[in-house]
Structures are given as C-alpha cells and as structure tokens.
Amino acid sequence: GAESGELNRAMLTVPRRIDVEYLSISPQTLATRYEVGDAQVKEFYEANKERFVESPQVRARHIVFAFPSGASEDELAKIREKAESVYKSAVGGADFAALARDNSNDPSGANGGDLGWLKLDDLVPAFSDQLKNLKPGDVSKPFIFSSGYHIIKVEERKENRQLPLADVQDQIKLRIASEKGAEEMSDILDKAVGDILNGKEIEVIAHDLGLATVTVENLKREDVARELAIEPDAVESLFLTPEGITVDRPIVSGS
C-alpha cells in the first residue's frame, strides 16, 4: 500500500548531506586573542589563593557485601554477620587485600579492593563521612551504602595543600582571557553579524577577529546536531540555506 511505498522510497533515497564552515564566538574561543602577562597571573593568584588548594585525599581499599535483590531479613542478617566477621579479621591484622579478593562482591575485589586516590570533596557524604576521620591503617566499621555493607581501609592520606603558582598559572591565564572574552563577546558578535550583512566572507571576518573557522563535511541532519550541538530548527535552517550562502543570524550552540 501507500505506507509500503513510502518505506521503499526511504530505503532507496540517499540522505542529503551538507558541508558547514562556521565561526565559533564564545568566551573560550575569544580567549585566544588576549595575551595575559605574568604580573596579571601573579596578582590573580595572590588575591585568590583559596581557590587553588588541593582538597584532602586518601588512598583506600574497600570490601563490599552486596544485598541480593529481594533478600529476606534472615539473609540480610547473615550478610551483616559476615561483614562483622571480616571486619574483625581486618582490624586483627589480616591482609586487607586478601580479604577483599576472597569476600568482596565488587569488581575491585579482584584487585584487592583498591580504590586508588580519592578526593574527599568529590565523594558523596555517605562515603566521605566514613573516610574523613580515618588515619592510615585504620579500618571503618561495616556501614550501609548503595545496597550493601562496605568496609574501608585507608592506606595513605594527603591533607589540604596550597598549589604553587607554577602548577596553576596556565589555568589562571585561560580564566583571565576567558573573562575578557566574555566581556567583549556581545560587541564582537554584533560586528561579525554586521560584516556578514555587508557581504564580507566568513574567512575574512575570522581573520579580522583573530579567530579561525572550522569546517565539517558530508554531514547528515543528525551529524549536524551532534557536531554543532544546535537545536532541530537550526539544523533545518542550515539544510534550507543555499550552497555558498552565509547564515546571517547567530546560531546558539549548546557546546
């Protein structure tokens, strides 16, 4: 029927593809236009030292005793008893990595329960609260987290550390330049649109602004949406624009 014919035509039709050349105007892309001197960087660092402090970290291992789905009260009690038994072995001096390999239901168990270095500020409170007061060598009592009992052993600890200027100077330069770009973005965008309306080529506009254009080729509709992170209406407007014509309205990108 008609529906079958539509499907057959869709199967035989090559999806339309387009090449897109665009100029990205954002605080980040505009940041490349600005030189930030060492004196500016040092001044920002000294005024904002508290932003450049490495939060406490611990290197830890854990053992997980997972609750089976739909476990009965008796089953949960047995899991708690097993967790308590393993905890006693751990605080009694048994090798924690071996206990993890033998008892943990977590994939990390195969690696002795190793969690690597953890930033306490990045962890959910239910987990970080257990870690923040443990010293190297300490083992937490079993606690419930994410559908199971956990036992944690802290192996090393790093407290707050002021990051030196040398470690953060590139980050500061980008921040200052991006802030400058954000201040001027509206004026620069207005200038670019005005130049397009006056017939300037996009490559010339990019050169005048100290930026570079980006070209992506052979894109289907879904490729355009993904590459440029733009809304469906904007995608359709690009496919409706004749070849060689520059769109004279800014398109907002989510990237």
C-alpha positions as CSV (number, residue, x, y, z in Angstrom):
1,G,0.0,0.0,0.0
2,A,0.9,3.7,0.3
3,E,2.8,3.0,3.5
4,S,4.9,0.3,1.9
5,G,5.7,2.6,-1.0
6,E,6.9,5.3,1.4
7,L,9.2,2.8,3.2
8,N,10.6,1.6,-0.1
9,R,11.3,5.2,-1.2
10,A,13.0,5.9,2.1
11,M,15.2,2.9,1.7
12,L,16.2,3.9,-1.8
13,T,16.8,7.7,-1.1
14,V,20.3,8.9,-0.2
15,P,20.0,11.2,2.8
16,R,21.0,14.8,1.9
17,R,24.4,15.8,3.3
18,I,26.0,19.3,3.7
19,D,29.4,20.8,4.4
20,V,29.4,23.5,7.0
21,E,32.0,26.2,7.7
22,Y,31.5,28.1,10.8
23,L,33.0,30.7,13.2
24,S,32.7,30.0,16.9
25,I,32.4,33.0,19.1
26,S,32.5,32.2,22.8
27,P,34.5,33.3,25.8
28,Q,36.7,30.3,25.3
29,T,37.4,30.8,21.6
30,L,37.9,34.6,22.2
31,A,40.4,33.9,24.9
32,T,43.0,33.0,22.3
33,R,43.0,36.7,21.2
34,Y,44.3,38.0,24.5
35,E,47.8,38.0,26.0
36,V,47.9,37.6,29.7
37,G,51.1,38.8,31.4
38,D,52.9,37.1,34.3
39,A,52.2,40.1,36.5
40,Q,48.4,39.7,35.9
41,V,48.6,36.0,36.7
42,K,50.6,36.5,39.9
43,E,48.2,39.2,41.1
44,F,45.1,37.0,40.5
45,Y,46.8,34.1,42.3
46,E,47.7,36.1,45.3
47,A,44.2,37.6,45.5
48,N,42.5,34.1,45.1
49,K,44.8,31.7,46.9
50,E,41.9,29.9,48.5
51,R,40.8,28.7,45.0
52,F,44.0,26.9,44.5
53,V,44.0,24.5,47.4
54,E,44.1,20.8,46.8
55,S,41.4,19.1,48.9
56,P,42.2,16.2,51.3
57,Q,42.8,12.9,49.5
58,V,43.0,9.3,50.7
59,R,44.2,6.1,49.1
60,A,41.9,3.4,50.1
61,R,40.7,-0.2,49.7
62,H,37.2,-1.5,50.3
63,I,35.2,-4.7,50.7
64,V,31.6,-4.8,49.5
65,F,29.0,-7.2,50.8
66,A,26.1,-6.7,48.4
67,F,22.4,-7.3,49.3
68,P,20.8,-9.7,46.9
69,S,17.6,-8.3,45.3
70,G,14.6,-9.2,47.4
71,A,16.7,-10.6,50.3
72,S,14.9,-11.7,53.4
73,E,15.6,-10.4,56.9
74,D,17.5,-13.7,57.7
75,E,19.6,-13.2,54.6
76,L,20.4,-9.6,55.5
77,A,21.3,-10.7,59.0
78,K,23.8,-13.3,57.6
79,I,25.4,-10.7,55.4
80,R,25.8,-8.4,58.3
81,E,27.3,-11.2,60.4
82,K,29.8,-11.9,57.5
83,A,30.7,-8.3,57.3
84,E,31.3,-8.1,61.0
85,S,33.4,-11.2,60.9
86,V,35.6,-9.9,58.1
87,Y,35.9,-6.5,59.8
88,K,37.2,-8.3,63.0
89,S,39.8,-10.1,60.8
90,A,40.9,-6.8,59.2
91,V,41.4,-5.0,62.5
92,G,43.1,-8.1,63.9
93,G,45.8,-7.7,61.3
94,A,44.7,-9.9,58.4
95,D,45.8,-8.8,54.9
96,F,43.0,-6.5,53.7
97,A,43.7,-7.0,50.0
98,A,43.4,-10.8,50.5
99,L,40.2,-10.3,52.5
100,A,38.8,-8.2,49.6
101,R,39.8,-10.8,47.0
102,D,38.1,-13.6,49.0
103,N,34.9,-11.7,50.1
104,S,34.1,-8.6,48.1
105,N,31.1,-8.6,45.7
106,D,32.6,-5.5,43.9
107,P,34.7,-5.8,40.7
108,S,37.5,-4.1,42.6
109,G,37.8,-7.2,44.8
110,A,39.9,-8.9,42.1
111,N,42.4,-6.1,42.6
112,G,42.4,-6.3,46.4
113,G,39.6,-3.8,46.7
114,D,41.9,-1.0,45.5
115,L,40.1,2.4,45.0
116,G,43.2,4.4,44.3
117,W,43.4,8.1,45.4
118,L,40.0,9.7,46.3
119,K,39.4,13.4,46.7
120,L,37.1,13.7,49.7
121,D,35.3,16.7,48.2
122,D,34.3,14.7,45.2
123,L,32.6,11.9,47.2
124,V,29.0,11.7,48.3
125,P,28.7,12.5,52.1
126,A,27.7,8.9,53.0
127,F,31.1,7.7,51.8
128,S,33.3,10.7,52.6
129,D,32.0,10.9,56.2
130,Q,33.4,7.4,56.7
131,L,36.8,8.4,55.3
132,K,37.5,11.8,56.7
133,N,38.4,10.7,60.2
134,L,40.3,7.6,59.3
135,K,44.1,7.6,59.7
136,P,46.4,5.4,57.5
137,G,46.0,1.9,58.7
138,D,42.5,2.5,60.1
139,V,39.6,0.3,59.0
140,S,36.0,1.5,59.1
141,K,33.3,-0.5,60.8
142,P,30.8,-2.0,58.3
143,F,28.3,0.6,57.1
144,I,25.5,0.5,54.6
145,F,26.0,2.3,51.3
146,S,24.3,1.7,47.9
147,S,22.6,-1.6,48.7
148,G,25.3,-3.3,50.6
149,Y,27.7,-3.2,53.6
150,H,31.1,-1.6,53.0
151,I,34.4,-1.8,54.9
152,I,37.1,0.7,54.0
153,K,40.8,0.7,54.9
154,V,42.8,3.9,54.5
155,E,46.4,3.3,53.3
156,E,47.7,6.8,52.7
157,R,46.4,10.3,53.3
158,K,47.1,13.8,52.0
159,E,45.8,16.8,53.7
160,N,45.0,20.3,52.3
161,R,47.8,21.6,50.1
162,Q,48.3,25.0,48.7
163,L,49.0,24.5,45.0
164,P,52.1,26.5,43.8
165,L,51.7,29.3,41.2
166,A,53.7,27.2,38.7
167,D,51.1,24.4,38.8
168,V,48.1,26.7,38.1
169,Q,49.5,29.6,36.0
170,D,48.1,28.2,32.7
171,Q,44.7,27.7,34.3
172,I,44.7,31.3,35.6
173,K,45.8,32.7,32.2
174,L,42.9,30.9,30.5
175,R,40.5,32.1,33.1
176,I,41.5,35.8,32.8
177,A,41.5,35.6,29.0
178,S,38.1,33.9,29.0
179,E,36.6,36.6,31.3
180,K,38.0,39.2,28.9
181,G,36.3,37.3,26.0
182,A,33.0,37.2,27.9
183,E,33.1,41.0,28.4
184,E,33.6,41.6,24.7
185,M,31.6,38.8,23.2
186,S,28.4,40.8,22.6
187,D,30.3,43.6,20.7
188,I,32.3,41.1,18.7
189,L,29.2,39.1,17.8
190,D,27.5,42.3,16.6
191,K,30.5,43.2,14.5
192,A,30.6,39.7,12.9
193,V,26.9,39.8,12.0
194,G,27.2,43.3,10.6
195,D,30.2,42.2,8.5
196,I,28.2,39.3,7.1
197,L,25.3,41.6,6.2
198,N,27.7,43.8,4.4
199,G,28.9,40.9,2.3
200,K,32.2,40.0,3.9
201,E,33.4,36.4,3.6
202,I,33.4,34.4,6.8
203,E,37.2,33.7,6.4
204,V,37.9,37.5,6.2
205,I,35.7,38.1,9.3
206,A,37.6,35.4,11.2
207,H,41.0,36.8,10.2
208,D,39.9,40.3,11.3
209,L,38.8,38.9,14.7
210,G,42.0,36.9,15.2
211,L,40.0,33.6,15.1
212,A,39.8,30.6,12.8
213,T,36.9,29.0,11.0
214,V,36.0,25.3,11.4
215,T,34.9,23.1,8.5
216,V,32.9,19.9,8.9
217,E,32.0,18.0,5.8
218,N,29.5,15.4,4.5
219,L,27.1,15.7,7.4
220,K,23.6,14.3,7.7
221,R,21.0,16.1,9.8
222,E,21.8,14.0,12.9
223,D,25.5,14.6,12.3
224,V,25.0,18.4,12.3
225,A,23.0,18.3,15.5
226,R,25.8,16.3,17.2
227,E,28.8,18.2,15.8
228,L,27.4,21.7,16.4
229,A,25.2,21.0,19.4
230,I,22.3,23.0,17.9
231,E,18.5,22.7,18.1
232,P,16.5,20.9,15.4
233,D,15.1,24.2,14.0
234,A,18.7,25.5,13.5
235,V,19.6,22.2,11.8
236,E,16.7,22.6,9.4
237,S,17.6,26.2,8.6
238,L,21.1,25.1,7.6
239,F,19.7,22.4,5.2
240,L,17.4,25.1,3.7
241,T,20.2,27.6,3.1
242,P,21.5,27.6,-0.5
243,E,25.1,26.5,-1.1
244,G,27.6,29.3,-0.7
245,I,25.3,31.5,1.4
246,T,26.3,32.5,4.9
247,V,23.6,32.4,7.6
248,D,23.2,36.0,8.9
249,R,21.7,35.2,12.3
250,P,23.9,33.7,15.1
251,I,23.0,30.1,15.9
252,V,23.2,29.2,19.6
253,S,25.3,26.1,20.3
254,G,25.0,24.1,23.5
255,S,28.6,23.0,23.4
